[in-house]
Amino acid sequence: MNDLNHLAIIMDGNGRWAKLKSLARSVGHKNGADTIDKVALTCIDLGIKNLTLYAFSTENWSRPKEEIDFLLNLAKDFIKKKEALFIKNGVKFETKGDISVFDDELKKAISHLKEVTKNGSNLTLALAVNYGSKDEIARAVKKLIKLNLEINEENITQHLDAPQMGNVDLIIRTGGEQRLSNFMLWQGAYAELVFTPTLWPDFNQKELFKIVENYKKIHRKFGGL
């Protein structure tokens, strides 16, 4: 049976979920945000220690300004409201991505939630915001140059975002698309991949349980036999 230490999810399909119901895309994003709580608590039940969720990519800035503003305000609202839930359930909050571009209010909300949840031991939940794997790797290399450290695999790994979360064991993408979209390319080099047609707002505990059960039965070779 395979251990599942780090699960990463590309939360795709919010807009299509809303369109199918003749609702505004913003409603789909809001319902998608609500799904995060259920998935995080299920991860705790399953004994998964690390969860990374792809919330906003470096490429998402090309979307209409109205949608970008809504997504960033939704992230701000989500972060501000999760303090009690995360503390109660032992969830440590982290982020991946370049958050320096965000406004002071969002940066302060992120910093506050990280501080008050730093002792959470049941699950580390990282939101990937303004995140792109190529950008993350480039930033790691720049850190090494600044620190005058050798550019090698081990040092790059240790200077990626939230390196304590380790490599990714399993990447799930909801919504039916079958690509990684610049997500966790370094940490997920040997991750198992699952693409489900389920749109993110409809993703539930039952489906996650089934995916994890199947993952545990896979023979993971890591380039060997």
C-alpha positions in Angstrom: 0.0 0.0 0.0 1.4 3.4 -1.0 1.6 6.2 1.6 -0.1 9.4 0.5 1.8 12.3 2.2 1.2 15.1 -0.3 -1.9 15.5 -2.4 -2.1 18.3 -5.0 -5.3 19.4 -6.8 -6.0 21.5 -9.8 -9.4 22.9 -9.0 -10.9 23.2 -12.4 -14.4 23.6 -13.7 -16.0 26.4 -11.6 -16.9 28.5 -14.6 -18.4 25.6 -16.6 -20.3 24.4 -13.5 -21.9 27.9 -13.4 -22.6 28.0 -17.1 -24.4 24.6 -17.0 -26.7 26.1 -14.4 -27.1 29.4 -16.2 -25.4 31.2 -13.4 -22.6 33.8 -13.3 -19.1 32.5 -13.3 -18.6 34.2 -9.9 -21.2 31.8 -8.4 -19.2 28.9 -9.7 -16.0 30.2 -8.1 -17.8 30.8 -4.8 -19.2 27.3 -4.7 -15.7 26.0 -5.6 -14.3 27.8 -2.6 -16.9 26.0 -0.4 -15.6 22.7 -1.7 -12.2 23.4 -0.2 -13.4 22.9 3.4 -14.9 19.5 2.6 -11.7 18.3 0.8 -9.4 19.6 3.6 -11.4 17.8 6.3 -11.5 14.6 4.2 -7.7 14.7 3.9 -7.5 14.8 7.7 -9.8 11.8 7.9 -7.6 10.0 5.4 -4.3 10.8 7.2 -3.0 13.0 4.4 -0.6 15.5 5.9 -0.1 17.9 3.0 -2.6 19.4 0.5 -1.8 21.9 -2.2 -4.6 23.6 -4.1 -4.1 25.5 -7.3 -6.2 28.6 -6.8 -4.7 31.3 -9.1 -2.0 30.9 -11.6 0.5 33.3 -13.1 -1.3 32.9 -16.4 -4.7 33.8 -14.9 -3.8 37.5 -15.1 -4.8 37.3 -18.7 -8.5 36.9 -17.7 -10.9 39.8 -17.7 -10.2 42.3 -14.9 -13.6 41.9 -13.4 -13.0 38.1 -12.9 -9.5 38.7 -11.6 -10.8 41.2 -9.0 -13.5 38.8 -8.0 -11.1 35.9 -7.6 -8.6 37.9 -5.5 -11.4 39.2 -3.3 -12.7 35.7 -2.9 -9.3 34.6 -1.9 -9.1 37.4 0.6 -12.6 36.5 2.0 -11.7 32.8 2.2 -8.5 33.5 4.1 -10.1 35.9 6.6 -12.9 33.4 7.4 -10.8 30.2 7.9 -9.1 31.1 11.1 -11.5 29.3 13.5 -12.0 26.3 11.2 -8.3 25.7 10.7 -7.4 26.1 14.3 -10.2 23.8 15.4 -9.1 21.1 13.0 -5.3 21.5 13.3 -4.7 22.9 9.8 -1.5 24.8 9.2 -1.9 27.4 6.4 0.7 28.0 3.7 1.0 29.6 0.3 2.9 28.8 -2.9 3.5 31.5 -5.4 4.8 35.1 -5.6 2.5 36.9 -3.2 4.5 40.2 -3.4 2.2 41.5 -6.1 -0.9 41.4 -4.0 -2.3 44.4 -2.1 -1.4 45.0 1.5 -4.8 43.8 2.8 -4.4 40.4 1.2 -0.8 40.0 2.2 -1.6 40.9 5.8 -4.5 38.4 5.8 -2.2 35.7 4.5 0.5 36.5 7.0 -2.0 36.5 9.9 -3.5 33.1 9.0 -0.1 31.6 8.7 0.9 32.9 12.1 -2.2 31.8 14.0 -2.2 28.3 12.4 1.5 27.7 12.6 1.1 24.9 15.2 -1.4 23.0 13.2 -0.3 19.3 13.0 -3.1 17.5 11.3 -2.8 19.0 7.8 -0.7 21.6 6.0 -2.9 23.3 3.4 -1.2 25.4 0.8 -3.0 27.7 -1.6 -1.1 28.2 -4.8 -1.8 31.8 -5.6 -0.1 33.8 -8.4 1.7 30.5 -8.8 3.4 29.0 -11.8 5.9 26.1 -11.5 8.3 27.7 -14.0 8.2 30.9 -12.0 8.7 29.0 -8.8 11.8 27.3 -10.1 13.2 30.5 -11.5 12.7 32.2 -8.1 14.4 29.3 -6.4 17.5 29.6 -8.7 17.6 33.4 -8.1 17.6 32.8 -4.3 20.6 30.4 -4.7 22.5 32.9 -6.7 21.8 35.6 -4.1 23.0 33.2 -1.4 26.0 32.1 -3.4 24.9 28.5 -3.2 25.6 25.8 -5.8 22.8 25.4 -8.3 21.9 21.7 -7.9 18.9 19.5 -7.5 19.0 19.4 -3.7 19.4 23.2 -3.3 16.7 24.0 -5.7 14.3 21.6 -3.9 15.1 23.3 -0.6 14.4 26.8 -2.0 11.1 26.1 -3.7 7.9 27.5 -2.0 7.0 25.7 1.3 9.7 23.0 0.8 8.8 21.3 4.0 5.7 19.9 2.3 7.9 17.6 0.2 7.3 16.0 -3.2 3.8 15.4 -4.5 2.5 11.9 -4.5 -0.7 12.4 -6.3 -2.1 15.2 -8.5 -5.8 15.3 -9.2 -7.3 17.6 -11.9 -11.0 18.1 -11.9 -13.1 19.4 -14.8 -12.0 16.9 -17.5 -9.0 18.6 -18.9 -5.9 16.5 -19.1 -2.9 18.7 -18.6 -0.8 20.0 -15.7 -1.0 23.7 -16.6 2.4 24.7 -15.1 1.5 23.2 -11.7 4.1 21.5 -9.4 6.3 20.3 -12.3 9.3 19.9 -10.0 7.7 18.4 -6.9 5.3 16.3 -9.0 8.0 14.8 -11.3 7.0 11.3 -10.2 3.4 12.0 -9.0 0.6 9.8 -10.0 -2.0 11.7 -12.1 -5.8 11.4 -12.0 -8.0 13.4 -14.4 -11.7 13.4 -13.4 -14.6 14.9 -15.4 -16.2 16.0 -12.2 -16.3 19.8 -12.0 -14.7 21.2 -8.9 -17.9 22.4 -7.1 -19.3 18.8 -7.4 -16.1 17.1 -6.2 -16.9 15.3 -3.0 -15.7 13.0 -0.2 -16.9 9.8 -1.9 -14.9 10.5 -5.1 -11.8 11.5 -3.2 -12.0 8.3 -1.1 -12.2 6.2 -4.3 -9.2 8.0 -5.9 -7.1 7.6 -2.8 -8.1 3.9 -2.5 -7.0 3.3 -6.1 -3.8 5.2 -5.6 -2.7 3.1 -2.7 -2.9 0.0 -4.9 -0.6 1.3 -7.7 2.9 -0.1 -8.1 5.0 3.1 -8.1 8.4 2.4 -9.8 10.1 5.8 -9.7 12.1 4.8 -12.8 12.9 1.3 -11.5 11.1 -2.0 -12.0 
